[in-house]
Amino acid sequence: MDPNSLKALQGAAGGSGPYTGDIAVAHYTSPKVSVYPWDSGFGTKYADPSTLPTGNDRSIAFSPDGADLAVAHDNSPYISVYPWSSGFGTKYANPSTLPTGDGKGVVFSPDGADLAVGHTNSPYVSVYPWSSGFGTKYANPSTLPTNTAYGVGFSPDGADLAVAHTGSPYISVYPWSSGFGTKYADPSTLPTGNGRKIAWSPDGADLAVAHYTSPYVSVYPWSSGFGTKYSDPATLPAGNGEGVAFSPDGADLAVAQGGLTRIGVYPWSSGFGTKYADPSTLPTGTAYGVGFSPNGADLAVAYNGSPRISVYPWSSGFGTKYADPSTLPPSNGRSAAFSPDGADLAVGHLSSPYVSVYPWSSGFGTKYADPSTLPTGTGMKVAFSPAV
């Protein structure tokens, strides 16, 4: 999974009371983005921005301080960013040099000073200084990624920028200091197929890539460059890697996949341990989103096929799957997000109401009422604003 989606899934424990903030849905069909106040339920949808994104939204990210909201989308300008303060401000002026193709992913640097966009068409990744607006685009790296960038993410310390892409070497990493440094040498053993998502370990010491083609996940030690790839796990994921996530304590690594088991989790300690036994009740279709609750006690999987979302207790292995919610998402799940305090779980899905949210406390509560004004198309990504 890309880092922004991981941050959305894991959140950050905040405050002593229940989380209150906002929930954003990137979706197909105008207005492409819908945002709602959140306080143990949907408030009235905020007014649409005066200037809408111009194509289907693919990814969404709040800035670390919650003051801005970025949307990566199809069609020029491919990236739209808005001031955020309990509603949309006037869209920031487009950057003077636009990304060159459909936006696939967007992420702010940990300090909020830079904004990276993964996209189709060369140079495949575009990064801009960010200070309440776009600065002049940083010069492209001297060695570009080799095709569409689906995953993009800064290391936890902000010193490196990783890009998962669809042409060999499938992963490219650059030193980052207000601009691209010389690309790090490719790992001696490359991922074997299209890079889909990346995940840094919480301490930044390891870098995981979910990809197509066996072994479906590749993990490398990281210290200002790739170390020798860790040995493949003895039991590989069962199909194409669609997402990847470390547990909050870095002790486990989860892979969302397209094969029979849909989800595979491994102990992690500078290498793969023996794969944990599969859950007794598996997801029923290709998994696209995977992530741990903020406290690491539960693991959520969004996927194709009923019931579309499955959550398991997690304690160095799968517990018995929690009972399905009494009201299921009505169609294939595309993303999931725990609220920053872990008390709610949101699912973006293909058909109306496009987003479903449930109270979470070691199990699903009764689904919250749908918002009075629904998103208008497939919910591709869902994110809660930071607890700041």
C-alpha positions, 0 to 999 in steps of 0.5 A: 500500500502507498504510504498515504493509504497506510497513514490513513489506515493506521492513523495516529492516536490522538487526544483523550476524547473521541476523534472529531475531524473530517472524512474525505472520499476520492471518487469517480463522477463530478464533483470527484471529491466529497468531504464531511464533518465526522463526529461519530457519524456524518455531518452535512457534506461540505460545499463542493470546491468552487473549482472541481478536480477535472477527472476521476479521483485516484488518491487523496491526502491531507497535509500532516497539519490538516491545513490542505487537501490534495487530490490526484486525478485523471485529466489535466492538471492531474493534481488539485490542492485546496486549503482546508479549514472545515471546508474547501478554500479557493483552489490553489493555483496550478503549478507552473509545470504540471504533471504530465499524465493521470495522477495515480498517487499523492503524498506530502513529505513528513514535514509537509514541505513537499508534495509528490505526485505519481502519474502516467507519462514521463517523468512519472513522478513530479515533486513540488515545494509546498507552502500554502501553494505550489513552488516551482517544480523540482528538476526531474531526477537525472534517472527517471522511473521507467513507467507509470508510478502507482506507489510513491512515498517518503521515508519516515525521516523524509530523507528518501523518496521511493517510487513503485512503477510498472517498468523494470527495475519496478522500484526507484529510490532517490535521496531527498533534500529539497530536490532529487539526489542521484538515484540510488543503485538498483537492488542487485535482485529486482522485484519481478513485475510491476510495482504496485505499492510500497511501505517503509518500516516504521523505523525506516530500516526496511523497504517493502514492494508489493508487485506482480509476478512471483514472489509478489513481495520483495523487501530490502534493508535500507540505509541510504541505499538498497542492501541485499534483498531479504530471502523470499518467505518460505511460503509465498503470497498466493498471487499478485501483490496489490498492497503491503503494510507493516504493523505499527510496531514493525513486527509483522508485514501484511500483503494484500494479494490476488491469489486464493488466500487474498491476505498473507502476514509474516513475522518481520525481524530483518527478514521474513519469519514463517508465514502465520497460518491463514485465517480460518475464514478467508476474504472472498476476492482480490484484496486491494487494501490492507492495514492494521488498526492504530494500536495494532490489535486488528487487521482490516482487508478490503476486497472484491466479493461479499462481504467486501470487508473483513477484520481479524483480531491480531496478536502475532497471528489471526484470531477468529474473524469478527462477525460481518457488519449487519449492513454490508458494503453493497459492492467490491471494497477498494479502500479502508481507513481506521479513524485516528483513534481507532474507534471507526472504520471506513470502507470505500466501494464501487456502488452507492452509497460509495462509502460505509462507516462503522463504529469499531470496538473489537467488532463492528457496531451498527453502520452509521447512517449514510450521509444525506448527500452521497458521493456520486461514484466509486469510492477509490480512497477514503481518509480521515483528517489528522488528529492535530 
